[in-house]
């Protein structure tokens, strides 16, 4: 089944891209087997064969030793799937018609949707670097930005075994730093194979680690991979390849500190040898156009086609030489898919501009003229070794002993200094940053620059820095080194005190819009300039080209400007020498920049006359008395129009002249004839030149002209004084003829329906017609002036139907008679029925004068509406109410609204109250009786005296029942739920306030309980408030009488009582109610509609009981002080008793 999955992938791959290189095709086939069935001994063997000999090429499929080629392709395909989009990514790779490394680049640049472009880089080398790290270290992929350094779909173990996939094995490692230096053996590596070296610090002190790769041939590249102990993250750095291409160097900082081990990964990258199947390892096409390197002649078979036979010697000629160095021993390939090796070059010759190639054939193959060939050699294999050294001495920085000064602006003062410096490092080679800072005399940082310097081998790397001053000052230049981590190298700071430098003056570089123009024409002067200064690594390459901060123009006519871009015109002819100087931030002014400007005036004014924006250049017709505005503002000249002199000769003996007088009005009076002509001449003078324009003005007499009065409006039966509709500007109107198209009344005042409407014409100047019907009316008016000229006009009049008048009165029934109500002065009452009568409404121009022809529209503030003329209505809510009446006539004309505002009085709350007592277990509930909200009482009663005053005893609990209390509005009838506005049965009351008259706090419970602690007569007050506006209240006060208890003034008994001797004991008792024969009543059925039914009469007669020893429970009921003995004597108080034992009794 593993073989089936493997071979089935080949079938699919061949269908999509038959020319794909084997390393991709076989790698995808192994991946197919792994995805279907997981790891197997075969796959473990493939992968581990390569990871233990990773120097075998990924891209050269030759199966020279074992199955390592399968393993490298498989793990690389899994890596692409893991990071570029899974199965969809591999599907795109397989379908890509580009092959090998180019198809991998296409996928890296266009991953599956959701995968960022370039996540693994954009070139094959980018992807390869990240892959080698993952294959070597298999970093934890849960760290987002380190994910590309691991594989989440394959677990690579550090040690190889037969039942697991292992990581790339280290070629050689070192942890011995007894000599602070180490070098590896030489290791053979194929192109696009890799070698891994592991360097460990083994507890040495933290120093930089210098590394150098040396290859047997050009093309070796490498990276360092180091892990930070502080955050566990990996840092990857490229080796810097030397110009010879044979060595590369790198430095790892803090080796032995935050970094304990470094992995160096190196590979051979030869651009001429990339993808390869077995021996067909072409280097790619020779450089040149697509028509280059085509076979021109086959000397073995000049008849066009020839068969090369293995072992024979043949000759080909191609159509151009190549810049690529082809040499004897290279292979020759036919450009096919894949390339076919046809022989080995034995000699090369240049013949008539063509390259003659003599080679020995290796296969039998047909070659045709026009075929394209390639040349190349064996797939590259070379040795590489690594050297490592701990840099125990940091890099140093020193200054040249002499500084060089320059005067760039030739003002005899130095403005530029050159400082030379040297960087020395004991590393093989390391890249350092030289930080350069310039300070002025106040120690303010003026400029800074960072330069990258490569130093190594203990040899000084010499460089220079130039600084040009932005201002006059004393300067110092400070330099220090930073390593590749951006850390300042200790003791590397040096300072060059270069002393005084003067400001390099700026240079002016202004421009003019023109230097040859006319007087009064604007010239735009554009100021510009450059202020060079700053640090630079090369002489005469200043980094800052600042713009000037100040400008000064001298226009050469005594005027100057400090604007950057001023506008300037010259008023006199001549040659002017202008100049510009600019000032920089350091306060220095530049040398002048000069401009020569030639000003002339050879242009004569060109007068143009307009009337109402129309140009007239020969003649114009106007009317007598017509005030015409002549406009010459379009006159052109180089002199501004406000400075030109205009002379207007009107041709009638009048002349008007003035500077800037280009707009002026004039009129001609009535001439001697019906058409009079005048010659208008306009002369314009600019101080040097004259311009002229003549215009024939024809003046005509005018007939009466209409006046625009628009459409006039009037009402029926209303006279309209007709205004003047014509005027005669050169005379007067002498006759009027008015023609009316329907009969009118011309009386002119007090017109009504009883007047006659029979007139059809009038010759009055201003008649006052009136119409009996509404609508659009027409009048024909003809007028004649004193010259006999006439004019005609049809006048439109709109006669408006008069609005009906809405009027009504309100009446209320008072007994058997009705009384009129005026709501402007009287308030309304809720529940009162009012009669609204609209019969007084009428239409002034209706067919009848009464209201019978009108339609009524009543609307009340609660939304009630009616179309009756007479209706009854009552107000259901208090407050501001209104009623509106609108009537319409037979033509649909609507009256003005008649609105009346009405204040409806709010009815005050209605209080229902009864004060009752509750009984529990046959006893009246007292203040000491234990009760709760859940207590169910036996009975309810009301106790009162002869005056219906509520009567109670001290401590009796009274319940104040207000059920039935509600707002007086009819809205709240039969609604008795207090306070709760949201309840549909809310009674309209928002607050209750009780004052029980005994100095106890006010209570706001709608139905409270209360008891009195002292006897007396108390006035209880209840105040309830409704919700209308701020709240109307009703107060109710009543009295409650609290019974005075009897008073036992003394007990009468003998001084000495003997055993067995009978004695009579009495008491002196007083009681206010008993003394006055007070009587009160109890209503035991309070729910029959009355609480004052005298059902039980209660006398105030005293009841006396004695207990002769309250410490002894004689009746055995558990209570010692209730063994009562009731007197039987006539006074109901005294009682005889005999004591059988001596002692003290209480």
Secondary structure, 3 states (H helix, E strand, C coil): CHHHHHHHHHHHHHHHCCCCCHHHHHHHHHHHHHHHHCCCHHHHHHHHHHHCCCCCCCCEECCCCCCHHHHHHHHHHHHHHHHHCHHHHHHHHHHCCCCHHHHHHHHHHCCCCCCCCCCCCCCHHHHHHHHHHHHHHCCCCCCHHHHHHCCCCCCEECCCECCEEECCCCCEEECCCCCCEEECCCEEEEECCEEEEEEECCCCCCEEEEEEEEECCCCEEEEEEEEECCCCCEEEEECEECCCCCEEEEEEEEECCCEEEEEEEEEECCCCCCCEECCECCCCCCCCCCCCCEEEEECCCCCCEEEECCCCEEEEEECCCCCCCCCCCCEEEECCCCCEEEEEEEEEEEECCEEEEEEEECCCEEEECCCEEEEECCCCEEEEEEEEEEECCCCEEEECCCCEEECCCCCCCCCEEEEEEEEECCCCCEEEEEEEEEECCCCCEEEEEEEEEEEECCECEEEEEEEECCCCEEEEEEEEEECCCCCECCCCCEEEEEEEECCCCCEECCEECCCEEECCCEEEEECCEEEEEEEECCCCCCCEEECCCEEEEECCCCCEECCCCCEEECCCCEEEEEEEEEECCCCCECCCEEEEEEEECCCCCECCCEECCEECCCEEEEECCCCEEEECCCCECCCCHHHCEEEEECCCCCEEEEECCCEEEECCCCCCCCEEEEEEEEEEECCCCEEEEEEEEEEECCCCEECCCCCEEEECCCCEECCCCEECCCCCEEEEEEEEEEEEECCCCCCCCCCCCCEEEECCCCCEEECCCCEEEEEEEEEEECCCCEEEEEEEEEEECCCCECCCEEEEEECCEEEEECCCCCCEEECCCEEEECCCCECCCCCCCCHHHCEEEEEECCCCEECCCEEEECECCCEEEEEEEEEECCCCCECCCEEEEEEEECCCCECCCEEEEEEECCEECECCCCCCCCCCCCEEEEEEECCCCEEECCCECEEEECCCCECCCHHHCCCCECCCCCCCCECCEEEEEEECCCCCCCECCCCCEECCCCCEEEEEEEEEEECCCCCCEEEEEEEEEECCCCEEEEEECCCCCCCCCEEEEEEEEECHHHHCCCEEEEECCCCCCCCCCCCEEEECCCCCEECCCCCCCCCCCCCCCCCCEECCCCCCCCEEEECCCCCCCC
